[in-house]
């Protein structure tokens, strides 16, 4: 099914059509909760490498598969994580480097912010700084992704239930070795936000929790403590106590960072981390069938491909150290997942998820 890129069909309308075409079975109900996995920079090349060079290819377990266009507001350009993340988060196109604003620099509300207004629990997790472009697109509104201090100030006051990742330096005061004039973590504690140093710290389930496990970006996948999967499982354990449901975005950043560097082993390790995360989230979905789990990418990085050597053997090859405009795969399992079969624009993701959380 080809979804229109201009005047969109409502996801709820598509679900109704699917239900009717299936004899009114009602199989495409609205999800109560949403887990959105973003594998930054992961295009067909990264998926191909995961298929051939890891022990297993976890995305094969999803029920629905599609392709997504990633261009920013200017269709002639290749996107970045700020514009790509904003489109996925808000359903609105914007310009490169812009976070949470439309192409006229007006704030646009994200699916996470809509979820909060519906009383749902919310979470953002990343393996880079929590102020980086992709997580920022869900809760901050700034003209430039390269203003992590302002993004941190906005995240600190957003009221998000769970924030896990790196980037502690952007929350600490200069006196404490950070970059802020005041210590935002102290300010958050005064607002009854819990700050933890590791996932084993005691947590009051009734209060928001922040874990910033590195001063800057978290280490590559094999050296991370905690791992991406451990952060996600802890977040889900906290969030699913909310009777109104939850929205959780989980980002594997290593697929982008190491693709920029054209580093084969480190990128494959990030893909293995992603496999573990997918396994855990789909296992959780199996036990909680009202949850929609999705895997998307904001763009492709590196132009990775497998060439043929003269002897017929595989030859992994990078085409660039930058982003490409290639379509990227999307995957979904759970209620509402069937609407992502086909070719869609990245704004369709945000528009659809907003429809889902506001239909609660």
C-alpha positions in Angstrom: 0.0 0.0 0.0 1.4 3.4 -1.0 0.6 6.1 1.6 0.2 9.6 0.1 3.0 12.1 0.8 0.8 15.1 0.6 -2.8 15.1 1.8 -2.4 12.1 4.1 -4.9 9.5 5.0 -5.4 9.2 8.7 -3.9 6.1 10.2 -7.2 5.5 11.9 -8.9 5.6 8.5 -6.4 3.1 7.2 -7.1 0.8 10.1 -10.8 1.0 9.5 -10.3 0.1 5.8 -8.0 -2.8 6.8 -10.6 -4.0 9.3 -13.4 -3.8 6.7 -11.3 -5.6 4.1 -10.6 -8.4 6.7 -14.3 -9.0 7.3 -14.6 -6.7 10.2 -12.4 -8.8 12.4 -11.2 -5.8 14.4 -7.6 -7.2 14.3 -6.0 -3.7 14.0 -7.0 -2.1 17.3 -5.3 1.0 18.6 -2.2 0.2 20.7 -2.3 1.0 24.4 1.5 1.6 24.5 4.2 2.2 21.9 7.9 1.3 21.9 9.7 3.1 19.0 13.2 1.8 18.3 15.3 4.1 16.2 18.5 2.6 14.7 20.2 5.8 13.7 21.8 5.7 10.2 20.5 2.2 9.5 19.6 1.6 5.9 19.4 -1.5 3.7 23.2 -1.8 3.9 23.3 -2.1 7.6 20.4 -4.5 7.6 22.3 -6.6 5.0 25.4 -6.6 7.1 23.4 -7.7 10.2 21.9 -10.5 8.2 25.2 -11.8 7.0 27.7 -11.0 9.8 25.7 -11.5 13.0 24.6 -14.9 14.3 21.0 -13.9 13.7 18.9 -11.2 12.1 16.4 -10.1 14.7 14.3 -7.8 12.5 13.1 -10.9 10.7 10.8 -11.5 13.6 8.6 -8.4 13.0 5.2 -9.0 11.4 5.1 -6.0 9.1 7.8 -4.4 6.9 7.8 -1.2 4.7 10.1 1.4 3.3 10.4 5.0 4.3 11.6 8.2 2.5 13.7 10.5 4.7 14.3 13.8 2.9 13.9 17.0 4.9 11.6 19.9 4.0 13.7 20.6 0.9 13.1 17.4 -1.1 16.3 17.9 -3.1 18.4 17.5 0.1 19.6 14.6 2.1 18.4 14.8 5.7 20.2 14.7 9.1 19.2 13.3 12.4 17.6 16.6 13.5 15.2 16.9 10.6 14.7 13.2 10.3 14.0 12.8 14.0 11.7 15.8 14.0 9.6 14.3 11.2 9.3 10.9 12.9 8.5 12.6 16.3 6.0 15.2 15.1 4.8 14.2 11.6 6.1 17.5 10.2 8.9 18.2 7.8 11.6 20.7 8.8 15.1 21.8 7.7 18.4 20.2 8.5 19.8 20.8 12.0 16.4 22.0 13.3 14.9 20.2 16.3 11.2 20.2 17.1 10.4 23.2 14.9 8.8 23.4 11.5 10.5 24.9 8.5 9.3 28.3 9.6 10.9 27.8 13.1 7.5 27.4 14.8 7.3 24.7 17.6 5.5 21.5 16.7 4.2 19.0 19.2 5.8 15.6 19.3 4.1 12.2 19.9 5.8 12.1 23.3 4.3 15.4 24.2 0.9 14.3 23.0 1.3 11.1 25.1 2.1 13.2 28.2 -1.0 15.3 27.6 -3.0 12.1 27.5 -1.7 11.1 30.9 0.7 8.4 29.5 4.1 7.6 30.9 7.0 8.5 28.7 10.6 7.7 28.1 13.6 8.5 26.1 16.7 6.2 25.9 19.8 6.6 23.8 23.4 5.3 23.7 24.7 8.8 22.9 24.1 12.0 24.9 20.4 12.4 25.7 20.7 15.9 24.2 21.6 14.5 20.8 19.4 15.3 17.8 17.2 12.2 17.8 16.1 12.1 21.4 15.9 15.9 21.5 13.4 15.9 18.6 10.9 14.3 20.9 11.0 16.8 23.7 12.9 20.0 22.7 12.3 22.9 20.3 15.5 24.6 19.2 16.7 26.1 15.9 20.0 24.2 16.1 20.8 20.7 17.2 24.2 22.1 18.1 22.9 23.8 21.3 23.0 20.9 23.8 22.9 23.2 26.8 19.5 24.6 25.8 18.3 21.2 24.9 19.3 19.9 28.3 17.5 22.8 30.0 14.3 21.9 28.1 14.7 18.2 28.9 15.2 19.0 32.5 11.9 20.7 32.7 9.9 18.5 30.4 8.5 16.1 33.0 9.5 12.9 31.1 9.1 9.8 33.2 12.4 8.1 32.2 15.5 9.6 30.7 18.5 7.2 30.2 21.7 7.8 28.2 24.8 9.9 28.3 25.4 13.6 28.3 25.8 14.3 32.0 28.1 17.2 31.2 25.3 19.2 29.7 23.3 19.0 32.9 26.1 19.8 35.4 27.2 23.3 36.4 30.6 24.6 35.4 31.7 24.3 39.0 30.8 20.6 38.9 32.7 20.0 35.7 29.8 20.6 33.3 28.7 23.3 31.0 25.6 24.9 32.7 25.5 28.0 34.9 23.5 26.0 37.4 23.4 22.3 38.1 20.3 21.1 36.4 20.4 17.8 38.2 20.1 19.6 41.5 17.2 21.6 40.1 15.5 18.4 39.0 15.9 16.7 42.4 14.2 19.7 43.9 11.3 18.9 41.6 11.1 15.3 42.9 13.1 13.8 40.0 15.3 10.8 40.9 18.9 10.8 39.7 20.5 7.4 39.5 24.1 6.4 38.8 23.3 2.8 37.8 20.3 0.7 37.1 20.6 -1.1 40.5 19.9 2.0 42.5 16.6 2.0 44.3 13.8 3.7 42.3 10.5 5.1 43.6 8.1 4.0 40.9 5.9 7.1 41.5 8.6 9.6 40.5 10.4 10.4 37.3 13.9 9.0 37.0 17.0 10.2 35.1 20.1 8.1 34.6 23.0 9.8 32.7 25.7 7.1 32.6 28.5 9.0 30.8 29.7 12.6 30.7 29.4 12.6 26.9 28.4 9.7 24.6 28.2 6.2 26.0 31.0 3.8 24.9 30.6 1.4 22.0 28.3 -1.5 22.4 30.7 -4.1 24.0 31.9 -1.6 26.6 28.6 0.0 27.6 27.4 -0.2 31.2 24.5 -0.5 31.3 23.8 -2.0 27.9 21.0 -0.6 25.7 18.9 -3.6 26.3 19.3 -3.3 30.1 18.3 0.4 29.9 15.2 -0.5 27.8 14.1 -3.3 30.1 14.4 -1.2 33.2 12.5 1.6 31.5 9.7 -0.7 30.4 9.5 -2.1 33.9 8.9 1.4 35.2 6.6 2.7 32.5 4.2 -0.2 32.2 3.0 0.5 35.7 1.0 3.4 34.3 -2.6 2.3 33.6 -2.9 4.9 30.8 -0.1 3.2 28.8 3.3 4.6 27.8 5.4 5.9 24.9 9.0 4.9 24.8 11.7 5.9 22.2 14.9 3.8 22.3 17.8 4.8 20.1 20.9 2.8 19.1 23.3 5.5 18.0 26.3 3.3 17.2 24.8 2.2 13.9 25.2 5.9 12.8 28.4 6.9 14.5 30.4 4.0 13.4 29.0 4.1 9.9 30.2 7.7 9.7 33.7 6.3 10.6 33.3 3.4 8.1 34.3 1.0 10.9 33.2 -2.5 10.1 33.7 -4.3 13.4 32.2 -1.5 15.6 29.2 -1.1 13.3 28.5 -4.8 13.4 28.8 -4.7 17.2 26.2 -1.9 17.3 24.0 -4.1 15.1 24.4 -7.0 17.6 23.4 -4.6 20.3 20.3 -3.7 18.3 19.5 -7.4 17.8 19.5 -7.9 21.5 17.2 -5.0 22.0 14.8 -6.2 19.4 14.7 -9.6 20.9 13.9 -8.2 24.3 11.2 -5.7 23.1 9.5 -8.3 20.9 9.5 -10.8 23.8 7.9 -8.1 26.0 5.3 -7.4 23.2 4.4 -11.1 23.1 3.5 -11.0 26.8 1.8 -7.6 26.3 -0.1 -7.8 23.0 -1.6 -4.3 23.4 1.9 -2.8 22.8 3.1 -1.7 19.3 6.8 -2.2 18.7 8.4 -0.4 15.8 11.9 -0.3 14.3 12.8 2.7 12.1 15.8 4.8 11.0 16.1 8.5 10.7 18.3 8.1 7.6 21.0 5.9 6.1 24.7 6.6 6.8 27.8 5.4 4.9 26.3 4.0 1.7 27.2 0.5 2.9 26.9 -2.4 0.5 28.3 -5.8 -0.2 30.2 -6.0 -3.5 31.4 -9.1 -5.2 35.1 -9.9 -5.2 36.7 -11.5 -8.3 36.5 -14.9 -6.6 32.8 -14.3 -5.8 33.3 -13.7 -2.1 31.6 -10.9 -0.2 33.3 -7.5 0.0 31.8 -5.0 2.4 32.2 -1.6 1.0 31.5 1.9 2.2 30.4 4.5 -0.4 30.6 7.6 1.8 31.3 8.9 5.3 28.2 11.0 5.2 24.4 10.4 5.0 22.6 9.2 1.9 19.1 9.8 0.7 18.3 6.1 0.3 15.0 4.8 1.5 15.2 3.0 4.8 13.3 -0.1 6.1 10.6 0.2 8.8 9.3 -2.7 10.8 6.3 -3.1 13.1 4.6 -5.7 15.3 1.4 -5.2 17.4 -1.8 -3.3 17.2 -1.8 -0.8 14.3 1.3 -2.2 12.8 -0.2 -3.2 9.5 -0.5 0.4 8.3 3.3 0.5 7.9 3.3 -2.2 5.1 4.2 -0.3 1.9 6.1 2.9 1.1 5.7 5.9 3.4 7.2 9.2 4.1 8.9 9.8 7.5 6.1 12.2 8.5 3.6 9.3 8.2 5.3 7.7 11.2 4.8 10.7 13.4 1.3 11.4 12.2 0.3 7.8 12.8 1.7 7.5 16.3 0.1 10.8 17.3 -3.2 9.5 16.0 -2.7 6.4 18.1 -1.8 8.1 21.4 -4.6 10.7 21.0 -7.2 8.0 20.3 -6.7 6.5 23.8 
